[in-house]
Amino acid sequence: IIYGSKMYIATTDENRLEVVNATTLESLGFVTMTSPRKLAAAGGKVFVTSYMGTVCGIDTTRLEIVAESEKIGGNLEGIVVRGQYLYVCNAWNSDYTYNNNVVKLQISDLAKVKDITVTCNPVRITTDGTDIYVQSTGNYADVLPSIQRLDAADQITPLCQGTYMSYVSHKIYYISMTYDENRNTITRYGVYDLLKGEDAEFIAGEEILSPCAIAADPNSGIVYVSSYGQGAMGGIDYSGAGYIVAYSSDGTMLKKYDAGVAPSVFVFQTSSYYAQ
């Protein structure tokens, strides 16, 4: 994420939270912690989930861990701030079973408030400042991926089927990836209009080989979809360079960019804080 003048990068396997200048990308230091995953920020702190089942609070001036929650779950993923609370995705466990809750914590002391039941394997979470949107990946079998609204009263409402998502201007752009009876992937690129309550196709996506992420720029409204590249034998190359395709908000293709391996996270310089 970008918070203030700094960018914070969770590097899970290196057990470090890297900190760089958000403009120049020059290294400013790092914080050592075990298996950091996703990030949110508020009140001069960056909050980091981990595969240790805890959330850490990082002082952004000293670049030190100044708070840590109790163990609140298994492998924790997405995290977002709403008001005086953090909402944390309790995704899955080390034995590859899936959890079905978002954990609500107090920002002040990282104390647990309650669990909120959602579709199993919640991974991504974002907010428009009022409502929260939770993406659950399901169990890759009989429980399909789902995007849900978590309202101000902490009530959950299913919206549409989605594996990746990005919110901008009262719309959720998403990618839904499911499987048929032969385990072939079925991919749909959609947009859910939150004001109208309508779900529609965004793009056909024929130029996308195998999507990694989707992200809508809050400054321009341009929507980016990233993909793995194609290998020498025609299949998906998970260790080679990928690419990114940019679209206008109506789905018109604008430009294609080369990218590195598995381009799966986008972050934008904005006048306010956005979590992807």
Disulfide bonds with the S-S distance in Angstrom:
none
